[in-house]
Amino acid sequence: MERRRILLKFADLIDENVEELAALDTLDAANLYSLGKAKQIHDGAELIRYYAGAADKIHGTTLKMSSELQGYTLVEPIGVVGHIIPWNFPTQMFVMKVGPALAAGCTMVVKPAEQTPLSALYYAHLAKQAGVPDGVINVVTGYGSTAGAAISSHMDIDMGQVCVAGTRTFVQEGIYDKFVGRLLEEVKAWVVGDPFDPNVNQGPQVDKKQYEKVLSYIERGKKEGATLLVGGKPLPGKGYYIEPTIFTDVTDDMTIAKEEIFGPVMSILKFKTVEEAIKRGNGTKYGLAAGIMTNDLNIANTVARSLRAGAVWINCYFAFDYDLPVGGYKMSGFGKDMGIEALHKYLHTKSVATPISNSPWL
């Protein structure tokens, strides 16, 4: 009951400090301030409330065994957890990891990305105000090569990794030209600028290293034979801004079709049959999420069952909910975040058996 109360208080404090938290993520990660203030921070608070509701409902079961034994299970926290938070979604990844771990009764070391440490520190401050005891959430800032490596290389740790690959768009040849035309119209209306401006759709890259990495991928795409349809250049002025970039004539063996870019770059690939789209869609070492756009429900269900991805969205995209688990296949990791299933990775199940002689129900 106490754990639930503390988590609910933590969620309330997040809601009370929404402007500060949204501003920190904008300053650090160039996340759109209007989106953070209106949705992302509040969603984080709601996810904490979701796990608060589960915190006092974690229990084992009593089992009827085949001989004169009584069996039951105990569900126990796994202990100390190491969380390494990426820079692309600082708030979401913090609450997705910390929320279920707290509900399960774990202590933790949290290492935010060196580019985006501010909101993690503020969340830890709010958690302490809510009543989380000292030593339960330990935020360690620093570079990945030092602080992050100290966590991930520790001999006592069990490791997992989640990666996102969202740069490939497969379009059926019959609608290809129309799709590209509509997409160009959208890109022309796309506003790049100050992420604190509510009219902006896209902010800058998180830092110089990522900015240069994205530009190098764009150059690689051109050298390998893809057609640069639009964008591809840095924007003038101060800041790590890159034009929205679209490539056509992309083949599956090109670097921009195989690797994660984490920048405003889209590759459009043409296909003929559903079977071809499935095969090529699965032709990647990543498998976190996929989207299907179709008017045919049979095709939607067939493709959803065939794709090797942890989340498949039909006629929508980026559809997350507190109760819906999300996690990867292949190099996109193992285990799940969100939903009750996220609690499982922070808990051990212990089986206990004891003899009972002359029991009337055995």
LINJOTA-V688957 format. One record per residue. N is the residue number from 1. RES is the residue in one letter. OMEGA is omega in radians with two decimals (none if undefined). Layout:
n->[N/N]
res->[RES/RES]
omega->[OMEGA/OMEGA]
This chain:
n->[1/2/3/4/5/6/7/8/9/10/11/12/13/14/15/16/17/18/19/20/21/22/23/24/25/26/27/28/29/30/31/32/33/34/35/36/37/38/39/40/41/42/43/44/45/46/47/48/49/50/51/52/53/54/55/56/57/58/59/60/61/62/63/64/65/66/67/68/69/70/71/72/73/74/75/76/77/78/79/80/81/82/83/84/85/86/87/88/89/90/91/92/93/94/95/96/97/98/99/100/101/102/103/104/105/106/107/108/109/110/111/112/113/114/115/116/117/118/119/120/121/122/123/124/125/126/127/128/129/130/131/132/133/134/135/136/137/138/139/140/141/142/143/144/145/146/147/148/149/150/151/152/153/154/155/156/157/158/159/160/161/162/163/164/165/166/167/168/169/170/171/172/173/174/175/176/177/178/179/180/181/182/183/184/185/186/187/188/189/190/191/192/193/194/195/196/197/198/199/200/201/202/203/204/205/206/207/208/209/210/211/212/213/214/215/216/217/218/219/220/221/222/223/224/225/226/227/228/229/230/231/232/233/234/235/236/237/238/239/240/241/242/243/244/245/246/247/248/249/250/251/252/253/254/255/256/257/258/259/260/261/262/263/264/265/266/267/268/269/270/271/272/273/274/275/276/277/278/279/280/281/282/283/284/285/286/287/288/289/290/291/292/293/294/295/296/297/298/299/300/301/302/303/304/305/306/307/308/309/310/311/312/313/314/315/316/317/318/319/320/321/322/323/324/325/326/327/328/329/330/331/332/333/334/335/336/337/338/339/340/341/342/343/344/345/346/347/348/349/350/351/352/353/354/355/356/357/358/359/360/361/362]
res->[M/E/R/R/R/I/L/L/K/F/A/D/L/I/D/E/N/V/E/E/L/A/A/L/D/T/L/D/A/A/N/L/Y/S/L/G/K/A/K/Q/I/H/D/G/A/E/L/I/R/Y/Y/A/G/A/A/D/K/I/H/G/T/T/L/K/M/S/S/E/L/Q/G/Y/T/L/V/E/P/I/G/V/V/G/H/I/I/P/W/N/F/P/T/Q/M/F/V/M/K/V/G/P/A/L/A/A/G/C/T/M/V/V/K/P/A/E/Q/T/P/L/S/A/L/Y/Y/A/H/L/A/K/Q/A/G/V/P/D/G/V/I/N/V/V/T/G/Y/G/S/T/A/G/A/A/I/S/S/H/M/D/I/D/M/G/Q/V/C/V/A/G/T/R/T/F/V/Q/E/G/I/Y/D/K/F/V/G/R/L/L/E/E/V/K/A/W/V/V/G/D/P/F/D/P/N/V/N/Q/G/P/Q/V/D/K/K/Q/Y/E/K/V/L/S/Y/I/E/R/G/K/K/E/G/A/T/L/L/V/G/G/K/P/L/P/G/K/G/Y/Y/I/E/P/T/I/F/T/D/V/T/D/D/M/T/I/A/K/E/E/I/F/G/P/V/M/S/I/L/K/F/K/T/V/E/E/A/I/K/R/G/N/G/T/K/Y/G/L/A/A/G/I/M/T/N/D/L/N/I/A/N/T/V/A/R/S/L/R/A/G/A/V/W/I/N/C/Y/F/A/F/D/Y/D/L/P/V/G/G/Y/K/M/S/G/F/G/K/D/M/G/I/E/A/L/H/K/Y/L/H/T/K/S/V/A/T/P/I/S/N/S/P/W/L]
omega->[-3.13/3.12/3.11/-3.12/-3.13/3.13/3.10/3.08/3.08/3.13/3.12/-3.14/3.07/3.12/-3.13/-3.09/-3.02/-3.10/3.13/-3.11/3.11/3.14/3.13/3.11/3.08/3.11/-3.06/-2.95/-3.07/3.01/3.14/-3.08/-3.11/3.12/3.11/-3.11/-3.06/-2.97/-2.89/-3.12/3.10/3.08/3.09/3.10/3.13/3.10/3.06/3.10/3.11/-3.12/3.01/3.12/3.14/-2.97/-3.12/3.13/3.11/-3.07/3.09/-3.11/3.01/-2.99/3.01/-3.11/-2.99/3.11/-3.08/3.12/2.97/3.12/3.03/3.12/3.02/3.10/-3.00/3.07/-3.09/3.11/-3.10/-3.10/3.03/3.11/3.03/-2.98/3.11/-3.05/-2.97/3.10/-3.01/-3.12/-3.07/-3.10/3.10/-3.08/3.11/3.14/-3.02/-3.09/-3.13/3.12/3.07/-3.14/-3.13/3.14/-3.12/2.87/-3.00/2.94/-3.10/3.09/3.07/3.08/-3.12/3.13/-2.96/-3.10/-2.88/-3.09/3.10/3.10/-3.14/3.08/3.11/3.08/3.12/3.12/3.10/3.08/-3.12/3.13/3.06/-3.06/3.06/3.11/3.13/3.05/-3.12/-3.13/-3.13/3.12/3.14/-3.12/-3.13/-3.09/3.14/-3.10/3.13/3.14/3.13/3.10/-2.99/-3.11/-3.13/-3.04/-3.08/-3.03/2.95/-2.92/3.01/-3.09/3.08/3.14/3.13/3.05/-3.07/-3.04/-3.07/3.05/3.11/-3.08/-3.14/-2.98/-3.12/3.14/-3.01/-3.07/3.13/3.13/-3.12/3.12/3.11/3.14/3.11/3.08/3.12/-3.11/3.13/-3.14/-3.07/-3.07/3.10/-3.13/-3.09/-3.10/3.03/3.12/-3.09/3.14/-3.07/3.08/-3.03/3.08/-3.13/2.99/-2.96/3.12/-3.09/-3.12/-3.14/3.08/-3.14/3.12/3.14/3.12/3.11/3.07/3.12/3.11/3.12/3.11/3.13/-3.12/-3.10/2.99/3.07/3.12/3.10/-3.07/-3.11/3.06/3.08/-3.08/2.99/3.11/-3.12/3.11/-3.08/3.10/-3.08/-3.09/3.10/3.11/2.96/-2.95/3.12/3.05/2.95/-3.10/3.14/3.08/-3.02/-3.09/3.13/-3.11/-3.09/3.09/-3.05/-2.99/3.10/-3.08/-3.09/3.10/-3.05/-3.08/3.09/3.04/3.13/-3.10/-3.10/3.05/3.14/-3.01/3.10/-3.14/3.11/-3.13/3.13/-3.11/-3.12/3.08/3.12/-3.09/3.13/3.11/3.13/-3.14/3.14/-3.05/3.09/3.10/3.13/3.07/-3.10/3.02/-3.08/-3.09/3.11/3.09/-3.13/-3.12/3.12/-3.12/-3.13/3.14/-3.05/-3.10/3.11/-3.12/-3.09/3.08/3.09/-3.13/-3.12/-3.13/3.03/3.08/3.14/-3.08/3.12/3.06/-3.09/-3.02/-3.04/-3.12/3.07/3.14/-2.95/2.91/3.03/-3.08/3.07/2.94/3.10/-3.05/-3.07/2.91/-3.14/3.11/3.09/-3.11/3.13/3.12/-2.99/-3.07/3.11/-3.07/2.95/3.00/3.13/3.11/-3.13/3.08/3.11/3.14/3.02/-3.12/3.04/3.10/-3.09/-3.07/3.09/none]
